[in-house]
């Protein structure tokens, strides 16, 4: 049973196309540069990139779950080290 679970986990990791596309979106929008300049609040990030806050939040939360970004306060985001 453990082998099957490991195989499924590996397949999910290899087949994950959401994370690379989400990362591409945030890099294309320039979010890492904005965050480095101390723009952390979701509303500010959305305004600076002319994106919808709710959609941007979902993308960033996905990348937080993958360990690429961090949460800052209630509705802010930061870079990992």
Buried (B, 14 or more C-beta within 10 A) or exposed (E): EEEEEEEEEEEEEEEEEEBEEBBEBBEEBEBBEBBEEEBBBBEBBBEBBEBEBEEBBEBBBBBBEEEBBBEBEEEBBBEEE
